[in-house]
Amino acid sequence: MKKILLLLLITISLVILPLNAFASDTITVYLFRGETCEHCHEALEYISEHREEIPENVEIVTYEVWENTNNRTLHNEVAAKLGLDEDQYNTVPLFVVGDKHILGYNSTTWDTLFEYANEYTENSDYEDIVSSTLEEINVDARALTLDDLYSEPSMVATIIVYCVFGAIVLGFILMIVFTRK
Protein backbone atom coordinates (compact mmCIF):
# COMPACT_ATOMS: atom_id res chain seq x y z
CA MET A 1 0.00 0.00 0.00
CA LYS A 2 2.83 2.41 0.83
CA LYS A 3 4.48 1.70 -2.52
CA ILE A 4 1.29 2.53 -4.39
CA LEU A 5 0.85 5.76 -2.42
CA LEU A 6 4.48 6.73 -3.05
CA LEU A 7 4.15 5.96 -6.75
CA LEU A 8 0.96 8.03 -6.91
CA LEU A 9 2.64 11.02 -5.20
CA ILE A 10 5.64 10.85 -7.53
CA THR A 11 3.37 10.69 -10.58
CA ILE A 12 1.30 13.65 -9.41
CA SER A 13 4.39 15.73 -8.68
CA LEU A 14 5.83 14.92 -12.12
CA VAL A 15 2.64 16.24 -13.70
CA ILE A 16 1.92 19.24 -11.46
CA LEU A 17 5.42 20.70 -11.14
CA PRO A 18 6.01 21.08 -14.89
CA LEU A 19 2.57 22.64 -15.29
CA ASN A 20 3.36 25.23 -12.64
CA ALA A 21 6.68 25.99 -14.29
CA PHE A 22 4.96 26.80 -17.60
CA ALA A 23 2.13 28.79 -16.03
CA SER A 24 4.42 31.64 -14.97
CA ASP A 25 5.71 32.11 -18.55
CA THR A 26 2.27 32.74 -20.04
CA ILE A 27 1.78 36.03 -21.85
CA THR A 28 -1.85 37.14 -22.10
CA VAL A 29 -3.19 39.01 -25.12
CA TYR A 30 -6.36 40.87 -24.15
CA LEU A 31 -9.03 41.88 -26.61
CA PHE A 32 -11.60 44.46 -25.52
CA ARG A 33 -14.43 44.12 -28.01
CA GLY A 34 -18.01 45.06 -28.78
CA GLU A 35 -20.66 42.41 -29.32
CA THR A 36 -21.77 43.87 -32.66
CA CYS A 37 -18.39 45.27 -33.73
CA GLU A 38 -17.57 43.99 -37.22
CA HIS A 39 -13.79 44.41 -36.83
CA CYS A 40 -13.88 42.60 -33.48
CA HIS A 41 -15.63 39.64 -35.09
CA GLU A 42 -13.13 39.64 -37.95
CA ALA A 43 -10.26 39.53 -35.44
CA LEU A 44 -11.84 36.68 -33.49
CA GLU A 45 -12.66 34.69 -36.62
CA TYR A 46 -9.15 35.10 -37.98
CA ILE A 47 -7.45 33.94 -34.81
CA SER A 48 -9.93 31.10 -34.33
CA GLU A 49 -9.15 29.84 -37.83
CA HIS A 50 -5.39 30.20 -37.22
CA ARG A 51 -5.12 28.75 -33.71
CA GLU A 52 -2.10 26.68 -34.69
CA GLU A 53 -0.17 29.94 -35.20
CA ILE A 54 -0.69 31.07 -31.60
CA PRO A 55 2.58 30.65 -29.68
CA GLU A 56 2.41 28.05 -26.91
CA ASN A 57 3.03 30.59 -24.17
CA VAL A 58 0.28 32.99 -25.36
CA GLU A 59 -3.24 33.02 -23.98
CA ILE A 60 -5.99 35.10 -25.57
CA VAL A 61 -8.65 36.60 -23.31
CA THR A 62 -11.55 38.78 -24.43
CA TYR A 63 -13.81 41.24 -22.64
CA GLU A 64 -17.09 42.37 -24.22
CA VAL A 65 -17.42 46.07 -23.29
CA TRP A 66 -20.56 47.35 -25.01
CA GLU A 67 -23.08 45.25 -23.09
CA ASN A 68 -21.17 44.53 -19.86
CA THR A 69 -20.68 47.57 -17.61
CA ASN A 70 -18.04 45.89 -15.41
CA ASN A 71 -15.98 45.02 -18.49
CA ARG A 72 -16.51 48.59 -19.69
CA THR A 73 -15.14 49.95 -16.40
CA LEU A 74 -12.07 47.73 -16.74
CA HIS A 75 -11.64 48.82 -20.37
CA ASN A 76 -11.76 52.51 -19.47
CA GLU A 77 -9.28 52.12 -16.59
CA VAL A 78 -6.85 50.18 -18.79
CA ALA A 79 -7.25 52.74 -21.59
CA ALA A 80 -6.43 55.51 -19.13
CA LYS A 81 -3.30 53.67 -17.93
CA LEU A 82 -2.23 53.19 -21.54
CA GLY A 83 -2.51 56.92 -22.09
CA LEU A 84 -5.42 56.84 -24.53
CA ASP A 85 -7.58 59.96 -24.88
CA GLU A 86 -11.11 59.72 -23.51
CA ASP A 87 -12.34 60.09 -27.12
CA GLN A 88 -10.68 56.75 -27.86
CA TYR A 89 -12.38 54.91 -24.95
CA ASN A 90 -15.30 53.99 -27.22
CA THR A 91 -13.02 52.58 -29.91
CA VAL A 92 -12.88 48.82 -30.17
CA PRO A 93 -11.18 46.52 -30.74
CA LEU A 94 -8.48 47.39 -28.25
CA PHE A 95 -5.71 44.79 -27.95
CA VAL A 96 -3.41 44.87 -24.92
CA VAL A 97 -0.22 42.88 -24.27
CA GLY A 98 1.67 43.92 -21.16
CA ASP A 99 1.86 47.70 -21.38
CA LYS A 100 1.61 47.80 -25.19
CA HIS A 101 -1.59 48.17 -27.14
CA ILE A 102 -3.09 48.25 -30.61
CA LEU A 103 -6.26 50.21 -31.25
CA GLY A 104 -8.27 48.86 -34.18
CA TYR A 105 -7.72 45.78 -36.32
CA ASN A 106 -6.05 45.04 -39.62
CA SER A 107 -4.32 42.12 -41.32
CA THR A 108 -1.05 42.57 -39.38
CA THR A 109 -2.52 42.98 -35.89
CA TRP A 110 -2.00 39.41 -34.69
CA ASP A 111 1.56 39.25 -36.01
CA THR A 112 2.38 42.44 -34.14
CA LEU A 113 0.76 41.17 -30.94
CA PHE A 114 2.70 37.92 -31.10
CA GLU A 115 5.91 39.92 -31.69
CA TYR A 116 5.14 41.89 -28.52
CA ALA A 117 4.57 38.62 -26.64
CA ASN A 118 7.85 37.24 -27.96
CA GLU A 119 9.70 40.39 -26.84
CA TYR A 120 8.25 40.04 -23.34
CA THR A 121 9.27 36.39 -23.25
CA GLU A 122 12.84 37.13 -24.31
CA ASN A 123 13.28 40.19 -22.08
CA SER A 124 11.31 38.87 -19.09
CA ASP A 125 9.93 42.37 -18.39
CA TYR A 126 6.27 41.38 -18.79
CA GLU A 127 3.86 43.27 -16.59
CA ASP A 128 0.20 42.37 -17.07
CA ILE A 129 -1.41 45.81 -16.92
CA VAL A 130 -4.95 44.43 -17.35
CA SER A 131 -4.58 41.94 -14.51
CA SER A 132 -3.11 44.54 -12.16
CA THR A 133 -5.84 47.04 -13.08
CA LEU A 134 -8.50 44.42 -12.43
CA GLU A 135 -7.07 43.84 -8.95
CA GLU A 136 -6.92 47.59 -8.26
CA ILE A 137 -10.47 48.48 -9.25
CA ASN A 138 -11.99 45.26 -7.89
CA VAL A 139 -14.85 44.80 -10.38
CA ASP A 140 -16.41 41.53 -11.41
CA ALA A 141 -15.36 41.59 -15.06
CA ARG A 142 -16.33 38.62 -17.23
CA ALA A 143 -13.50 37.32 -19.37
CA LEU A 144 -13.83 34.76 -22.15
CA THR A 145 -11.12 32.70 -23.82
CA LEU A 146 -11.20 31.44 -27.40
CA ASP A 147 -12.38 28.07 -26.11
CA ASP A 148 -15.28 29.78 -24.34
CA LEU A 149 -16.25 31.65 -27.49
CA TYR A 150 -15.86 28.78 -29.92
CA SER A 151 -16.73 25.72 -27.87
CA GLU A 152 -19.57 24.57 -30.08
CA PRO A 153 -19.01 21.09 -31.49
CA SER A 154 -18.77 20.71 -35.22
CA MET A 155 -21.76 19.45 -37.20
CA VAL A 156 -19.93 16.20 -38.00
CA ALA A 157 -19.22 15.54 -34.31
CA THR A 158 -22.85 16.25 -33.44
CA ILE A 159 -24.10 13.82 -36.11
CA ILE A 160 -21.70 11.13 -34.92
CA VAL A 161 -22.83 11.54 -31.30
CA TYR A 162 -26.49 11.30 -32.29
CA CYS A 163 -25.82 8.20 -34.43
CA VAL A 164 -23.94 6.45 -31.63
CA PHE A 165 -26.63 7.37 -29.09
CA GLY A 166 -29.33 6.18 -31.51
CA ALA A 167 -27.51 2.87 -32.08
CA ILE A 168 -27.23 2.30 -28.32
CA VAL A 169 -30.94 3.02 -27.76
CA LEU A 170 -31.90 0.83 -30.71
CA GLY A 171 -29.67 -1.95 -29.35
CA PHE A 172 -31.39 -1.82 -25.96
CA ILE A 173 -34.82 -1.89 -27.59
CA LEU A 174 -33.87 -4.88 -29.73
CA MET A 175 -32.37 -6.64 -26.72
CA ILE A 176 -35.61 -6.16 -24.77
CA VAL A 177 -37.77 -7.32 -27.69
CA PHE A 178 -35.73 -10.49 -28.38
CA THR A 179 -35.36 -11.49 -24.73
CA ARG A 180 -39.12 -11.35 -24.05
CA LYS A 181 -39.90 -14.62 -25.87
N, C-alpha and C positions, 0 to 999 in steps of 0.2 A: 504494500500500500504506500509506503514512504517513497519507493522508487517511482511509482506512478505520479505521485504528487510532485516530486522533484522534477520529473520529466515535463509535467504540465507547466510548472513555473518557469522552467528554462525555455520552453516553447513560447509561452506568452511573452517573456521578456525579449526574446529574439524578434518577435513581431512588433511589440509596442515601442521598444527603444528606437528602432530605425524610423518608425512613423513619426515619433516626436522630433527626431533629428531633422526630418524634412519639413515639418510643419513650420519651423522658425524661418525657413528660407523662402516662404511663399510671398510673392508680390501680388497685391490685389489691384486689379484695374476696375475702377468704379465707373458706372454709366448712370448718370442722372437723366431720366427720359420722361417724355409725356406719352400717355396712353394712346393718343391719336396722332402723334408726331410721325410724319412719313419718314423723315431722315432717321429717327430713332429705330423704326421698324426695319429700315434698310440695313442699319448697322447690326442689329440683332440677327437678321436673316443671314447676312454675310458671314458673321462669325459662327453662327450655328452650322452653316454649310461647310465651314473651313475649320472645324474643331481640331483636326489633326495638326493644324499649323500653330495652335496655342502652345507656347512653351510649357514644359512640365511644371515649372515652379510658379506659373501664373494662374490666378483665380479671377474669374470675372463675376462681379456682383452688380446688380442693377437696383435702382430706386426709382419708382414711378412718382413724379412730383406734381403732376397736374391734378390728380384726384386724391392724393394722400397728404394731408396737411402736416403730419409729422415728418414725412420725407421732404416736404417742401421747406420746412424749417431747417432741416439738416442741410439741404441744398443751398439755401441762402447763407447759412453760417460758413459753409465750406467756400462758397463763392467769395464771401467777404475776406476770408483768410487768404485766398488765392489772389486777392487784389482786383477782382472784377468790379466794374462799375455797377451800380444798382440797376441801370438800364439793361444790363446783360443778365440779370438774375432770371428773367423769363425765357432766356434762350436755352433751348435744349436741342440736341444732346450736349451734355457736358461730361467729358471723360476726365477722370482724375487718376493719376498714378503718383503716389508719394506726394510731393509738393509741386508736381508739374500737371498741366492740364491742356486739353484741346477743346475748344468751343466749336461746335458744329461737326459735320461728318462729310468726308469725301473718300475717295478710293484709297488714299494712303494713310488714313487714320490708324487702322490697326497695326500696320507696319511701324508707324511712329511710336505707338503705345508700347509695342513689344520691344522696340529699341530702348525706350525709357526703362522698362522693366529689366532689360539686360544690363543697362548701365548701373542700376541700383544693385543688381546681383553682383556685378564685378567690383563695385566700389564700396559695397556694404554700408551705404549711408542712407538706407531706406527709412523714411519716417512716414507712417501711414496717417496722413492729415485727416482723412475722413473718419477713421477709427478714433483718433484722439478727439476730434470735434464731437463725435457722437457721445463719448464719455463725458465731455465737458458740459454739453447742453442737456444731457440726460432726457432725451425723448425716445419714445417707442417707435423708432423707424422700422419699416418693413422692407427688408432686403430680399431679393430673389437672385438665384444663380441661374446659369443657363439650363441646368438640369431641371430646376423648378419651372422655368418658362417653357421648356420643350420636352416635357416628360410624357407626352402622349405617345402611346404605342403606335407603331406603323399599322397600316391597313392589313398588310400580309400577316403580321403577328396576331392581330385581332382575329382574323379569319382562321388561322391555325388553332388558336385557343378555343374558339367556338366549335371547330370540327372535332378537336380532341374531347372537349366536354360533351358534345353530342354523341360521340362514339362510346364514351363511358356510360352515359345515361341509357343509350340504346342497348349496350351490353347487359346492364343490370335488368332492364325490362325483358330482354330475351332470356336471361338466366331465370328470372321469376316465372316466365311463361312456360319454359321447358321443364322446370323442376316441379311444376304443379300437376303432373300426370297422375 
